């Protein structure tokens, strides 16, 4: 931001969720006005109250992003310089059974926003989209002879036979520079659609557009009542009760867990603008097996060792991790939290919370 430039007006969709509350701390230093739009869905907000973690400077508008009339009323009052688009239905497994819900919010909600901007004749300086690693699906795998392939989704029959990996192949971390998006879930497909929709609109209106493809975000503020997202919080609650954490497949499902503070700093970097469309991969850059994660959490609480169950979820990818060098170079951003430190910080926060998942199974 140029010296002495007026502080921007920032509009954040889904601005009262986990990430929305976390980035709202930027409102005190980066914005003249910060407006959050959120429907306070009970799956994420069981009390439907304004979250305590939402910065006091934030104006909260309780509304649904799929409501066209709401957008017209909102833009009559708010002329955003920056839009941070977080609003989305999440959850890979849930999306297989509630595809219409995911498409309505993620796709229609995005087009409602773009259409409303057109009607209001408003073009923000930049739009920042909270993307997802789910757009890569299984990503690239490498055969023994060095050739790479994108194997697609593991079939139900393959999972039933406990053939967790693709034969004679090793998974590779994903990068926006080298990995073609190939989502294997309804959720991933809708997140990729968001990228395409906003990119087309932004290019036609000379609007700066940045996509941050987030890996598995965790940390204080994460929902403890939503059973469809947040495996770190789920594992944590089980271990807190001194129960053995069940780990699916053979324990070697791999994810890239990125701490919420590192995600906040990535959004802060993106708000400066001038980075181009990207997309940018935002993760820790360190692949971690679910068994390793579960063991780390169990040891923290002195809980029994995790149990490898051999169970599986249709639509789950085997391996998801990011190559982040391009993001660190172009955004001037870098993750600072190690998994051990992040897990410890989350456990301390959870200990002070009263709301929990009603049934941990």
SULHU-V203743 format. One record per residue. N is the residue number from 1. RES is the residue in one letter. OMEGA is omega in whole degrees, -180 to 180 (NA if undefined). NEAR is the number of other ideal C-beta (glycine too) atoms within 8 Angstrom. Layout:
# SULHU-V203743
n=N res=RES omega=OMEGA near=NEAR
n=N res=RES omega=OMEGA near=NEAR
This chain:
# SULHU-V203743
n=1 res=X omega=-177 near=5
n=2 res=X omega=179 near=4
n=3 res=X omega=179 near=3
n=4 res=X omega=176 near=3
n=5 res=X omega=179 near=6
n=6 res=X omega=180 near=4
n=7 res=X omega=-173 near=7
n=8 res=X omega=169 near=11
n=9 res=X omega=-176 near=13
n=10 res=X omega=176 near=16
n=11 res=X omega=-177 near=13
n=12 res=X omega=175 near=15
n=13 res=X omega=-174 near=14
n=14 res=X omega=-169 near=15
n=15 res=X omega=178 near=17
n=16 res=X omega=178 near=13
n=17 res=X omega=-178 near=10
n=18 res=X omega=-179 near=11
n=19 res=X omega=180 near=14
n=20 res=X omega=178 near=15
n=21 res=X omega=-178 near=14
n=22 res=X omega=-178 near=14
n=23 res=X omega=179 near=13
n=24 res=X omega=176 near=16
n=25 res=X omega=177 near=8
n=26 res=X omega=-177 near=13
n=27 res=X omega=-176 near=12
n=28 res=X omega=-174 near=7
n=29 res=X omega=-172 near=4
n=30 res=X omega=-172 near=11
n=31 res=X omega=171 near=11
n=32 res=X omega=178 near=6
n=33 res=X omega=-178 near=9
n=34 res=X omega=-177 near=14
n=35 res=X omega=179 near=15
n=36 res=X omega=176 near=14
n=37 res=X omega=-177 near=14
n=38 res=X omega=180 near=15
n=39 res=X omega=179 near=7
n=40 res=X omega=-179 near=10
n=41 res=X omega=-176 near=6
n=42 res=X omega=178 near=7
n=43 res=X omega=179 near=6
n=44 res=X omega=-177 near=10
n=45 res=X omega=-174 near=10
n=46 res=X omega=180 near=6
n=47 res=X omega=-178 near=5
n=48 res=X omega=178 near=6
n=49 res=X omega=174 near=6
n=50 res=X omega=-178 near=6
n=51 res=X omega=178 near=8
n=52 res=X omega=-177 near=4
n=53 res=X omega=-180 near=7
n=54 res=X omega=-178 near=14
n=55 res=X omega=-178 near=10
n=56 res=X omega=-179 near=4
n=57 res=X omega=-175 near=7
n=58 res=X omega=172 near=12
n=59 res=X omega=-178 near=7
n=60 res=X omega=175 near=10
n=61 res=X omega=180 near=10
n=62 res=X omega=-175 near=6
n=63 res=X omega=-179 near=10
n=64 res=X omega=-177 near=7
n=65 res=X omega=178 near=16
n=66 res=X omega=-178 near=9
n=67 res=X omega=-176 near=9
n=68 res=X omega=-178 near=9
n=69 res=X omega=178 near=6
n=70 res=X omega=-180 near=12
n=71 res=X omega=180 near=13
n=72 res=X omega=179 near=11
n=73 res=X omega=-177 near=8
n=74 res=X omega=-177 near=14
n=75 res=X omega=173 near=14
n=76 res=X omega=-179 near=6
n=77 res=X omega=-174 near=5
n=78 res=X omega=174 near=9
n=79 res=X omega=-171 near=6
n=80 res=X omega=170 near=12
n=81 res=X omega=178 near=9
n=82 res=X omega=171 near=15
n=83 res=X omega=173 near=13
n=84 res=X omega=-173 near=15
n=85 res=X omega=179 near=14
n=86 res=X omega=-172 near=12
n=87 res=X omega=-180 near=10
n=88 res=X omega=167 near=12
n=89 res=X omega=-177 near=12
n=90 res=X omega=177 near=7
n=91 res=X omega=-178 near=9
n=92 res=X omega=-177 near=12
n=93 res=X omega=-179 near=11
n=94 res=X omega=-177 near=12
n=95 res=X omega=178 near=15
n=96 res=X omega=-176 near=11
n=97 res=X omega=180 near=6
n=98 res=X omega=-175 near=9
n=99 res=X omega=180 near=9
n=100 res=X omega=179 near=6
n=101 res=X omega=180 near=8
n=102 res=X omega=180 near=14
n=103 res=X omega=-179 near=11
n=104 res=X omega=-177 near=10
n=105 res=X omega=-171 near=13
n=106 res=X omega=-177 near=15
n=107 res=X omega=-179 near=12
n=108 res=X omega=178 near=10
n=109 res=X omega=179 near=15
n=110 res=X omega=180 near=14
n=111 res=X omega=175 near=9
n=112 res=X omega=179 near=13
n=113 res=X omega=-178 near=13
n=114 res=X omega=178 near=11
n=115 res=X omega=-179 near=10
n=116 res=X omega=176 near=13
n=117 res=X omega=178 near=12
n=118 res=X omega=180 near=7
n=119 res=X omega=-179 near=8
n=120 res=X omega=-177 near=9
n=121 res=X omega=179 near=5
n=122 res=X omega=174 near=8
n=123 res=X omega=179 near=7
n=124 res=X omega=176 near=12
n=125 res=X omega=179 near=8
n=126 res=X omega=172 near=13
n=127 res=X omega=177 near=14
n=128 res=X omega=-179 near=15
n=129 res=X omega=170 near=12
n=130 res=X omega=179 near=12
n=131 res=X omega=-175 near=12
n=132 res=X omega=174 near=10
n=133 res=X omega=-179 near=14
n=134 res=X omega=-179 near=12
n=135 res=X omega=-179 near=13
n=136 res=X omega=-173 near=13
n=137 res=X omega=178 near=15
n=138 res=X omega=179 near=16
n=139 res=X omega=-178 near=15
n=140 res=X omega=171 near=11
n=141 res=X omega=-179 near=14
n=142 res=X omega=177 near=9
n=143 res=X omega=-179 near=10
n=144 res=X omega=-179 near=5
n=145 res=X omega=177 near=4
n=146 res=X omega=179 near=6
n=147 res=X omega=177 near=6
n=148 res=X omega=177 near=9
n=149 res=X omega=170 near=8
n=150 res=X omega=-169 near=11
n=151 res=X omega=-179 near=8
n=152 res=X omega=-174 near=7
n=153 res=X omega=173 near=8
n=154 res=X omega=-176 near=12
n=155 res=X omega=176 near=6
n=156 res=X omega=180 near=6
n=157 res=X omega=179 near=6
n=158 res=X omega=-180 near=8
n=159 res=X omega=177 near=12
n=160 res=X omega=180 near=6
n=161 res=X omega=-180 near=6
n=162 res=X omega=173 near=8
n=163 res=X omega=-170 near=8
n=164 res=X omega=-178 near=11
n=165 res=X omega=173 near=7
n=166 res=X omega=-172 near=9
n=167 res=X omega=173 near=5
n=168 res=X omega=-179 near=5
n=169 res=X omega=-180 near=12
n=170 res=X omega=-178 near=5
n=171 res=X omega=179 near=12
n=172 res=X omega=174 near=10
n=173 res=X omega=-175 near=10
n=174 res=X omega=176 near=15
n=175 res=X omega=178 near=10
n=176 res=X omega=-179 near=11
n=177 res=X omega=-172 near=6
n=178 res=X omega=-174 near=7
n=179 res=X omega=179 near=11
n=180 res=X omega=177 near=4
n=181 res=X omega=178 near=8
n=182 res=X omega=-174 near=10
n=183 res=X omega=179 near=13
n=184 res=X omega=177 near=10
n=185 res=X omega=175 near=12
n=186 res=X omega=179 near=10
n=187 res=X omega=-180 near=17
n=188 res=X omega=180 near=15
n=189 res=X omega=-180 near=9
n=190 res=X omega=178 near=15
n=191 res=X omega=176 near=15
n=192 res=X omega=177 near=11
n=193 res=X omega=177 near=11
n=194 res=X omega=180 near=15
n=195 res=X omega=-177 near=13
n=196 res=X omega=-177 near=8
n=197 res=X omega=-177 near=12
n=198 res=X omega=178 near=14
n=199 res=X omega=180 near=11
n=200 res=X omega=-179 near=8
n=201 res=X omega=-176 near=11
n=202 res=X omega=-180 near=12
n=203 res=X omega=-180 near=9
n=204 res=X omega=-177 near=5
n=205 res=X omega=-179 near=7
n=206 res=X omega=179 near=4
n=207 res=X omega=178 near=12
n=208 res=X omega=-176 near=9
n=209 res=X omega=180 near=13
n=210 res=X omega=176 near=15
n=211 res=X omega=173 near=13
n=212 res=X omega=179 near=15
n=213 res=X omega=-174 near=15
n=214 res=X omega=169 near=14
n=215 res=X omega=-176 near=16
n=216 res=X omega=-177 near=13
n=217 res=X omega=179 near=12
n=218 res=X omega=176 near=13
n=219 res=X omega=178 near=13
n=220 res=X omega=-178 near=7
n=221 res=X omega=180 near=9
n=222 res=X omega=180 near=13
n=223 res=X omega=176 near=9
n=224 res=X omega=-178 near=12
n=225 res=X omega=-178 near=11
n=226 res=X omega=-176 near=10
n=227 res=X omega=-174 near=5
n=228 res=X omega=179 near=8
n=229 res=X omega=172 near=6
n=230 res=X omega=-180 near=10
n=231 res=X omega=179 near=9
n=232 res=X omega=179 near=14
n=233 res=X omega=178 near=13
n=234 res=X omega=177 near=11
n=235 res=X omega=-177 near=12
n=236 res=X omega=-180 near=13
n=237 res=X omega=177 near=13
n=238 res=X omega=-179 near=13
n=239 res=X omega=178 near=15
n=240 res=X omega=178 near=11
n=241 res=X omega=179 near=8
n=242 res=X omega=177 near=8
n=243 res=X omega=177 near=9
n=244 res=X omega=-179 near=10
n=245 res=X omega=176 near=13
n=246 res=X omega=-179 near=10
n=247 res=X omega=-174 near=13
n=248 res=X omega=180 near=12
n=249 res=X omega=180 near=13
n=250 res=X omega=180 near=7
n=251 res=X omega=-173 near=12
n=252 res=X omega=166 near=9
n=253 res=X omega=-175 near=13
n=254 res=X omega=175 near=13
n=255 res=X omega=177 near=13
n=256 res=X omega=-175 near=17
n=257 res=X omega=-177 near=14
n=258 res=X omega=-175 near=15
n=259 res=X omega=-173 near=15
n=260 res=X omega=179 near=14
n=261 res=X omega=177 near=10
n=262 res=X omega=176 near=13
n=263 res=X omega=177 near=15
n=264 res=X omega=-179 near=12
n=265 res=X omega=176 near=10
n=266 res=X omega=177 near=14
n=267 res=X omega=178 near=14
n=268 res=X omega=178 near=11
n=269 res=X omega=-179 near=11
n=270 res=X omega=-179 near=13
n=271 res=X omega=178 near=13
n=272 res=X omega=176 near=8
n=273 res=X omega=178 near=9
n=274 res=X omega=-177 near=5
n=275 res=X omega=-175 near=11
n=276 res=X omega=-175 near=6
n=277 res=X omega=-174 near=8
n=278 res=X omega=-4 near=12
n=279 res=X omega=-180 near=10
n=280 res=X omega=179 near=16
n=281 res=X omega=-178 near=15
n=282 res=X omega=179 near=15
n=283 res=X omega=176 near=15
n=284 res=X omega=-174 near=13
n=285 res=X omega=-178 near=10
n=286 res=X omega=177 near=7
n=287 res=X omega=180 near=9
n=288 res=X omega=176 near=11
n=289 res=X omega=178 near=10
n=290 res=X omega=177 near=14
n=291 res=X omega=178 near=11
n=292 res=X omega=178 near=8
n=293 res=X omega=-178 near=16
n=294 res=X omega=179 near=14
n=295 res=X omega=178 near=10
n=296 res=X omega=-178 near=11
n=297 res=X omega=180 near=16
n=298 res=X omega=-180 near=15
n=299 res=X omega=179 near=8
n=300 res=X omega=-175 near=10
n=301 res=X omega=-175 near=10
n=302 res=X omega=-180 near=6
n=303 res=X omega=177 near=14
n=304 res=X omega=178 near=8
n=305 res=X omega=177 near=6
n=306 res=X omega=179 near=13
n=307 res=X omega=175 near=9
n=308 res=X omega=-170 near=9
n=309 res=X omega=-174 near=7
n=310 res=X omega=177 near=8
n=311 res=X omega=-179 near=7
n=312 res=X omega=174 near=9
n=313 res=X omega=175 near=8
n=314 res=X omega=178 near=8
n=315 res=X omega=179 near=10
n=316 res=X omega=175 near=11
n=317 res=X omega=-179 near=11
n=318 res=X omega=-171 near=12
n=319 res=X omega=176 near=10
n=320 res=X omega=177 near=12
n=321 res=X omega=-172 near=13
n=322 res=X omega=165 near=14
n=323 res=X omega=-170 near=11
n=324 res=X omega=-175 near=12
n=325 res=X omega=179 near=7
n=326 res=X omega=-180 near=12
n=327 res=X omega=-179 near=13
n=328 res=X omega=-178 near=10
n=329 res=X omega=-173 near=7
n=330 res=X omega=-178 near=10
n=331 res=X omega=-174 near=11
n=332 res=X omega=-176 near=6
n=333 res=X omega=175 near=10
n=334 res=X omega=176 near=4
n=335 res=X omega=-178 near=11
n=336 res=X omega=-174 near=6
n=337 res=X omega=171 near=12
n=338 res=X omega=-176 near=5
n=339 res=X omega=-178 near=12
n=340 res=X omega=-180 near=7
n=341 res=X omega=180 near=9
n=342 res=X omega=178 near=13
n=343 res=X omega=180 near=14
n=344 res=X omega=179 near=9
n=345 res=X omega=179 near=12
n=346 res=X omega=-179 near=15
n=347 res=X omega=180 near=13
n=348 res=X omega=179 near=8
n=349 res=X omega=-178 near=11
n=350 res=X omega=-178 near=12
n=351 res=X omega=-179 near=7
n=352 res=X omega=-178 near=5
n=353 res=X omega=179 near=8
n=354 res=X omega=-180 near=3
n=355 res=X omega=-179 near=7
n=356 res=X omega=169 near=8
n=357 res=X omega=-174 near=10
n=358 res=X omega=-180 near=4
n=359 res=X omega=178 near=4
n=360 res=X omega=176 near=8
n=361 res=X omega=NA near=3
